[in-house]
Amino acid sequence: MNRNSNKLTVPEAKAAMERFKMEAANEVGVNLKEGYNGDLTSRQAGSVGGQMVKKMIEAYENSIK
């Protein structure tokens, strides 16, 4: 049984998600680097994740209009 629910089902989506994450980080002023970013504060990581969710919600809302 695969317990890793964070794996992307479509391997090609990984590059798109990386670009999306970098774009969101840039928008909130967090400097991400390729690879490991474990040195980020919780606040920085949360702001990147929050920006990603905000953009996904906006995209969804625009698609249903």
MIROZA-48966 format. One line per field, with one value per atom (N, C-alpha, C): residue number from 0; residue in three letters; x, y, z. Coordinates in nm, 2 decimals, decimal comma. Example, Ala and Ser with C-alpha at 12.3 -4.5 7.8 and 13.67 -1.06 7.14 Angstrom:
seq	0  0  0  1  1  1 .
type	ALA  ALA  ALA  SER  SER  SER .
east	1,32  1,23  1,32  1,28  1,37  1,29 .
north	-0,57  -0,45  -0,33  -0,22  -0,11  0,00 .
up	0,78  0,78  0,78  0,71  0,71  0,79 .
end
This chain:
seq	0  0  0  1  1  1  2  2  2  3  3  3  4  4  4  5  5  5  6  6  6  7  7  7  8  8  8  9  9  9  10  10  10  11  11  11  12  12  12  13  13  13  14  14  14  15  15  15  16  16  16  17  17  17  18  18  18  19  19  19  20  20  20  21  21  21  22  22  22  23  23  23  24  24  24  25  25  25  26  26  26  27  27  27  28  28  28  29  29  29  30  30  30  31  31  31  32  32  32  33  33  33  34  34  34  35  35  35  36  36  36  37  37  37  38  38  38  39  39  39  40  40  40  41  41  41  42  42  42  43  43  43  44  44  44  45  45  45  46  46  46  47  47  47  48  48  48  49  49  49  50  50  50  51  51  51  52  52  52  53  53  53  54  54  54  55  55  55  56  56  56  57  57  57  58  58  58  59  59  59  60  60  60  61  61  61  62  62  62  63  63  63  64  64  64 .
type	MET  MET  MET  ASN  ASN  ASN  ARG  ARG  ARG  ASN  ASN  ASN  SER  SER  SER  ASN  ASN  ASN  LYS  LYS  LYS  LEU  LEU  LEU  THR  THR  THR  VAL  VAL  VAL  PRO  PRO  PRO  GLU  GLU  GLU  ALA  ALA  ALA  LYS  LYS  LYS  ALA  ALA  ALA  ALA  ALA  ALA  MET  MET  MET  GLU  GLU  GLU  ARG  ARG  ARG  PHE  PHE  PHE  LYS  LYS  LYS  MET  MET  MET  GLU  GLU  GLU  ALA  ALA  ALA  ALA  ALA  ALA  ASN  ASN  ASN  GLU  GLU  GLU  VAL  VAL  VAL  GLY  GLY  GLY  VAL  VAL  VAL  ASN  ASN  ASN  LEU  LEU  LEU  LYS  LYS  LYS  GLU  GLU  GLU  GLY  GLY  GLY  TYR  TYR  TYR  ASN  ASN  ASN  GLY  GLY  GLY  ASP  ASP  ASP  LEU  LEU  LEU  THR  THR  THR  SER  SER  SER  ARG  ARG  ARG  GLN  GLN  GLN  ALA  ALA  ALA  GLY  GLY  GLY  SER  SER  SER  VAL  VAL  VAL  GLY  GLY  GLY  GLY  GLY  GLY  GLN  GLN  GLN  MET  MET  MET  VAL  VAL  VAL  LYS  LYS  LYS  LYS  LYS  LYS  MET  MET  MET  ILE  ILE  ILE  GLU  GLU  GLU  ALA  ALA  ALA  TYR  TYR  TYR  GLU  GLU  GLU  ASN  ASN  ASN  SER  SER  SER  ILE  ILE  ILE  LYS  LYS  LYS .
east	0,08  0,00  0,09  0,06  0,14  0,08  0,16  0,11  0,15  0,23  0,27  0,17  0,08  -0,02  0,03  0,15  0,20  0,27  0,27  0,32  0,23  0,29  0,21  0,18  0,06  0,02  0,08  0,09  0,14  0,28  0,38  0,52  0,55  0,49  0,52  0,47  0,38  0,33  0,43  0,54  0,64  0,70  0,74  0,81  0,72  0,59  0,49  0,47  0,46  0,44  0,57  0,68  0,81  0,80  0,77  0,76  0,65  0,54  0,43  0,48  0,55  0,60  0,70  0,79  0,89  0,82  0,72  0,64  0,58  0,51  0,44  0,55  0,66  0,76  0,81  0,83  0,88  0,78  0,65  0,54  0,54  0,57  0,57  0,71  0,81  0,94  1,03  1,00  1,08  1,17  1,30  1,40  1,42  1,36  1,38  1,49  1,56  1,66  1,62  1,69  1,66  1,70  1,62  1,65  1,60  1,68  1,65  1,63  1,52  1,49  1,46  1,52  1,49  1,53  1,60  1,65  1,55  1,43  1,33  1,26  1,22  1,14  1,00  0,93  0,79  0,71  0,73  0,66  0,68  0,81  0,83  0,77  0,78  0,72  0,57  0,51  0,37  0,32  0,40  0,36  0,36  0,46  0,46  0,34  0,32  0,20  0,07  0,06  -0,06  -0,09  0,02  0,01  -0,03  0,02  -0,01  -0,16  -0,21  -0,36  -0,44  -0,40  -0,47  -0,48  -0,37  -0,37  -0,46  -0,46  -0,54  -0,69  -0,73  -0,86  -0,91  -0,82  -0,85  -0,87  -0,78  -0,79  -0,93  -0,96  -1,09  -1,21  -1,21  -1,32  -1,33  -1,22  -1,23  -1,27  -1,25  -1,29  -1,44  -1,51  -1,65  -1,74  -1,68  -1,76  -1,81 .
north	-0,12  0,00  0,12  0,21  0,34  0,44  0,48  0,58  0,72  0,74  0,88  0,95  1,03  1,10  1,22  1,26  1,38  1,36  1,23  1,20  1,25  1,31  1,35  1,22  1,21  1,09  1,10  1,22  1,24  1,29  1,21  1,26  1,39  1,42  1,54  1,67  1,64  1,75  1,81  1,73  1,77  1,90  1,91  2,03  2,15  2,13  2,24  2,29  2,19  2,23  2,31  2,27  2,34  2,48  2,50  2,64  2,72  2,66  2,72  2,76  2,68  2,71  2,82  2,82  2,93  3,06  3,06  3,18  3,24  3,15  3,19  3,25  3,18  3,23  3,37  3,39  3,52  3,62  3,59  3,69  3,74  3,65  3,68  3,72  3,73  3,77  3,67  3,54  3,44  3,38  3,38  3,33  3,18  3,11  2,96  2,93  2,82  2,77  2,63  2,59  2,45  2,35  2,25  2,14  2,17  2,14  2,15  2,29  2,32  2,45  2,44  2,35  2,32  2,43  2,53  2,64  2,75  2,74  2,84  2,84  2,95  2,96  2,91  2,87  2,83  2,94  3,06  3,17  3,18  3,17  3,18  3,06  2,94  2,82  2,84  2,89  2,91  3,01  3,12  3,22  3,17  3,09  3,03  2,94  2,85  2,76  2,84  2,94  3,02  3,09  3,14  3,21  3,11  2,98  2,88  2,85  2,84  2,81  2,92  3,05  3,16  3,16  3,13  3,14  3,02  2,91  2,79  2,83  2,89  2,93  3,03  3,13  3,23  3,17  3,07  3,00  2,93  2,86  2,78  2,88  2,98  3,08  3,14  3,17  3,22  3,12  2,99  2,88  2,85  2,89  2,86  2,98  3,09  3,21  3,20 .
up	0,00  0,00  0,00  -0,09  -0,10  -0,01  0,09  0,19  0,16  0,05  0,02  -0,07  0,00  -0,08  -0,15  -0,13  -0,19  -0,33  -0,37  -0,50  -0,61  -0,72  -0,83  -0,92  -0,96  -1,04  -1,18  -1,23  -1,37  -1,36  -1,39  -1,38  -1,44  -1,56  -1,63  -1,55  -1,45  -1,37  -1,28  -1,25  -1,15  -1,19  -1,32  -1,37  -1,36  -1,40  -1,39  -1,25  -1,15  -1,01  -0,96  -1,00  -0,96  -1,01  -1,14  -1,20  -1,12  -1,09  -1,02  -0,88  -0,81  -0,68  -0,68  -0,78  -0,80  -0,82  -0,91  -0,94  -0,82  -0,74  -0,62  -0,52  -0,50  -0,41  -0,45  -0,58  -0,63  -0,60  -0,61  -0,59  -0,44  -0,35  -0,21  -0,15  -0,24  -0,20  -0,13  -0,15  -0,09  -0,20  -0,16  -0,26  -0,25  -0,34  -0,35  -0,44  -0,41  -0,49  -0,54  -0,65  -0,70  -0,60  -0,58  -0,48  -0,34  -0,25  -0,11  -0,06  0,01  0,07  0,21  0,28  0,42  0,52  0,46  0,55  0,55  0,49  0,49  0,63  0,67  0,80  0,77  0,88  0,86  0,80  0,83  0,78  0,63  0,58  0,44  0,36  0,42  0,35  0,34  0,46  0,46  0,36  0,35  0,25  0,11  0,08  -0,06  -0,08  0,01  0,00  0,00  0,08  0,08  -0,06  -0,11  -0,24  -0,35  -0,34  -0,44  -0,43  -0,31  -0,29  -0,34  -0,31  -0,36  -0,51  -0,58  -0,72  -0,78  -0,71  -0,76  -0,74  -0,63  -0,61  -0,72  -0,74  -0,84  -0,98  -1,02  -1,14  -1,15  -1,05  -1,04  -1,06  -0,98  -0,99  -1,13  -1,19  -1,33  -1,43  -1,40  -1,50  -1,49  -1,38  -1,37  -1,40  -1,44  -1,48  -1,62 .
end
